[in-house]
Amino acid sequence: MPSQNLPPDLSALVQTVRLTAQQKEGDCLALLELLRLLEAIHFEIRDTLFRDALPDNRQRLYRLLKDIEQEGGWPYIKRMQLRALLEHIEEEGSDEITSGESDGGHTAS
């Protein structure tokens, strides 16, 4: 994420979000709640303030499109696909099986 050259208010926001995420490290549900909140804020800004600020003439539209092209495209929040989640679970399961074999088949619960 391009966080250099940000205005001070956005830089502080990035630091706050990262600190909040780090404080929730290891807590899947808390991190999921944070991601949902960020997604909701993204949609709220896009569907209100951003939509209202869209260009109303060709010159402004050109500047917007030029910025999108030069600075990395349209903002997008990608959701984790169920397949990736299942693959992660399968990897964890194979690690448990491997560690269970190495300790004589006994896994700690």
CNS distance restraints for C-alpha pairs under 8 A (distance, minus, plus):
assign (resid   3 and name CA) (resid  11 and name CA) 6.84 0.50 0.50
assign (resid   3 and name CA) (resid  14 and name CA) 7.58 0.50 0.50
assign (resid   6 and name CA) (resid  10 and name CA) 6.06 0.50 0.50
assign (resid   6 and name CA) (resid  11 and name CA) 5.65 0.50 0.50
assign (resid   7 and name CA) (resid  11 and name CA) 6.16 0.50 0.50
assign (resid   8 and name CA) (resid  12 and name CA) 6.09 0.50 0.50
assign (resid   9 and name CA) (resid  13 and name CA) 6.27 0.50 0.50
assign (resid  10 and name CA) (resid  14 and name CA) 6.20 0.50 0.50
assign (resid  11 and name CA) (resid  15 and name CA) 6.35 0.50 0.50
assign (resid  12 and name CA) (resid  16 and name CA) 6.16 0.50 0.50
assign (resid  13 and name CA) (resid  17 and name CA) 6.20 0.50 0.50
assign (resid  14 and name CA) (resid  18 and name CA) 6.15 0.50 0.50
assign (resid  15 and name CA) (resid  19 and name CA) 6.03 0.50 0.50
assign (resid  16 and name CA) (resid  20 and name CA) 6.05 0.50 0.50
assign (resid  17 and name CA) (resid  21 and name CA) 6.17 0.50 0.50
assign (resid  18 and name CA) (resid  22 and name CA) 6.13 0.50 0.50
assign (resid  19 and name CA) (resid  23 and name CA) 6.16 0.50 0.50
assign (resid  20 and name CA) (resid  24 and name CA) 6.49 0.50 0.50
assign (resid  21 and name CA) (resid  25 and name CA) 6.30 0.50 0.50
assign (resid  21 and name CA) (resid  31 and name CA) 6.53 0.50 0.50
assign (resid  21 and name CA) (resid  34 and name CA) 7.45 0.50 0.50
assign (resid  24 and name CA) (resid  28 and name CA) 7.99 0.50 0.50
assign (resid  24 and name CA) (resid  30 and name CA) 6.13 0.50 0.50
assign (resid  24 and name CA) (resid  31 and name CA) 6.13 0.50 0.50
assign (resid  25 and name CA) (resid  31 and name CA) 7.37 0.50 0.50
assign (resid  27 and name CA) (resid  31 and name CA) 6.23 0.50 0.50
assign (resid  28 and name CA) (resid  32 and name CA) 6.04 0.50 0.50
assign (resid  29 and name CA) (resid  33 and name CA) 6.14 0.50 0.50
assign (resid  30 and name CA) (resid  34 and name CA) 6.32 0.50 0.50
assign (resid  31 and name CA) (resid  35 and name CA) 6.21 0.50 0.50
assign (resid  32 and name CA) (resid  36 and name CA) 6.12 0.50 0.50
assign (resid  33 and name CA) (resid  37 and name CA) 6.17 0.50 0.50
assign (resid  34 and name CA) (resid  38 and name CA) 6.22 0.50 0.50
assign (resid  35 and name CA) (resid  39 and name CA) 6.11 0.50 0.50
assign (resid  36 and name CA) (resid  40 and name CA) 6.10 0.50 0.50
assign (resid  37 and name CA) (resid  41 and name CA) 6.18 0.50 0.50
assign (resid  38 and name CA) (resid  42 and name CA) 6.08 0.50 0.50
assign (resid  39 and name CA) (resid  43 and name CA) 6.27 0.50 0.50
assign (resid  39 and name CA) (resid  77 and name CA) 6.84 0.50 0.50
assign (resid  40 and name CA) (resid  44 and name CA) 6.06 0.50 0.50
assign (resid  41 and name CA) (resid  45 and name CA) 6.09 0.50 0.50
assign (resid  42 and name CA) (resid  46 and name CA) 6.07 0.50 0.50
assign (resid  43 and name CA) (resid  47 and name CA) 5.86 0.50 0.50
assign (resid  44 and name CA) (resid  48 and name CA) 6.11 0.50 0.50
assign (resid  44 and name CA) (resid  49 and name CA) 7.95 0.50 0.50
assign (resid  45 and name CA) (resid  49 and name CA) 5.34 0.50 0.50
assign (resid  45 and name CA) (resid  50 and name CA) 5.91 0.50 0.50
assign (resid  46 and name CA) (resid  50 and name CA) 4.86 0.50 0.50
assign (resid  46 and name CA) (resid  51 and name CA) 5.99 0.50 0.50
assign (resid  47 and name CA) (resid  51 and name CA) 5.60 0.50 0.50
assign (resid  48 and name CA) (resid  52 and name CA) 6.09 0.50 0.50
assign (resid  49 and name CA) (resid  53 and name CA) 6.23 0.50 0.50
assign (resid  50 and name CA) (resid  54 and name CA) 6.35 0.50 0.50
assign (resid  54 and name CA) (resid  61 and name CA) 7.85 0.50 0.50
assign (resid  55 and name CA) (resid  60 and name CA) 5.19 0.50 0.50
assign (resid  55 and name CA) (resid  61 and name CA) 5.16 0.50 0.50
assign (resid  55 and name CA) (resid  64 and name CA) 7.66 0.50 0.50
assign (resid  56 and name CA) (resid  60 and name CA) 6.96 0.50 0.50
assign (resid  56 and name CA) (resid  61 and name CA) 7.30 0.50 0.50
assign (resid  57 and name CA) (resid  61 and name CA) 6.23 0.50 0.50
assign (resid  58 and name CA) (resid  62 and name CA) 6.01 0.50 0.50
assign (resid  59 and name CA) (resid  63 and name CA) 6.34 0.50 0.50
assign (resid  60 and name CA) (resid  64 and name CA) 6.18 0.50 0.50
assign (resid  61 and name CA) (resid  65 and name CA) 6.14 0.50 0.50
assign (resid  62 and name CA) (resid  66 and name CA) 5.98 0.50 0.50
assign (resid  63 and name CA) (resid  67 and name CA) 6.12 0.50 0.50
assign (resid  64 and name CA) (resid  68 and name CA) 6.19 0.50 0.50
assign (resid  65 and name CA) (resid  69 and name CA) 6.14 0.50 0.50
assign (resid  66 and name CA) (resid  70 and name CA) 6.12 0.50 0.50
assign (resid  67 and name CA) (resid  71 and name CA) 5.64 0.50 0.50
assign (resid  68 and name CA) (resid  72 and name CA) 5.98 0.50 0.50
assign (resid  68 and name CA) (resid  73 and name CA) 4.53 0.50 0.50
assign (resid  68 and name CA) (resid  74 and name CA) 6.19 0.50 0.50
assign (resid  69 and name CA) (resid  73 and name CA) 5.56 0.50 0.50
assign (resid  80 and name CA) (resid  84 and name CA) 6.70 0.50 0.50
assign (resid  80 and name CA) (resid  85 and name CA) 7.22 0.50 0.50
assign (resid  81 and name CA) (resid  85 and name CA) 6.63 0.50 0.50
assign (resid  82 and name CA) (resid  86 and name CA) 6.18 0.50 0.50
assign (resid  83 and name CA) (resid  87 and name CA) 6.11 0.50 0.50
assign (resid  84 and name CA) (resid  88 and name CA) 6.22 0.50 0.50
assign (resid  85 and name CA) (resid  89 and name CA) 6.36 0.50 0.50
assign (resid  86 and name CA) (resid  90 and name CA) 6.13 0.50 0.50
assign (resid  87 and name CA) (resid  91 and name CA) 6.15 0.50 0.50
assign (resid  88 and name CA) (resid  92 and name CA) 6.27 0.50 0.50
assign (resid  89 and name CA) (resid  93 and name CA) 6.13 0.50 0.50
assign (resid  90 and name CA) (resid  94 and name CA) 6.18 0.50 0.50
assign (resid  91 and name CA) (resid  95 and name CA) 6.22 0.50 0.50
assign (resid  92 and name CA) (resid  96 and name CA) 6.27 0.50 0.50
assign (resid  93 and name CA) (resid  97 and name CA) 6.25 0.50 0.50
assign (resid  94 and name CA) (resid  98 and name CA) 6.06 0.50 0.50
assign (resid  95 and name CA) (resid  99 and name CA) 6.07 0.50 0.50
assign (resid  96 and name CA) (resid 100 and name CA) 5.88 0.50 0.50
assign (resid  96 and name CA) (resid 107 and name CA) 7.68 0.50 0.50
assign (resid  97 and name CA) (resid 101 and name CA) 6.21 0.50 0.50
assign (resid  98 and name CA) (resid 102 and name CA) 6.41 0.50 0.50
assign (resid  99 and name CA) (resid 103 and name CA) 6.47 0.50 0.50
assign (resid  99 and name CA) (resid 107 and name CA) 7.58 0.50 0.50
assign (resid 100 and name CA) (resid 104 and name CA) 6.50 0.50 0.50
assign (resid 100 and name CA) (resid 105 and name CA) 4.54 0.50 0.50
assign (resid 100 and name CA) (resid 106 and name CA) 5.48 0.50 0.50
assign (resid 100 and name CA) (resid 107 and name CA) 5.20 0.50 0.50
assign (resid 101 and name CA) (resid 105 and name CA) 4.69 0.50 0.50
assign (resid 101 and name CA) (resid 106 and name CA) 7.57 0.50 0.50
assign (resid 103 and name CA) (resid 107 and name CA) 7.49 0.50 0.50
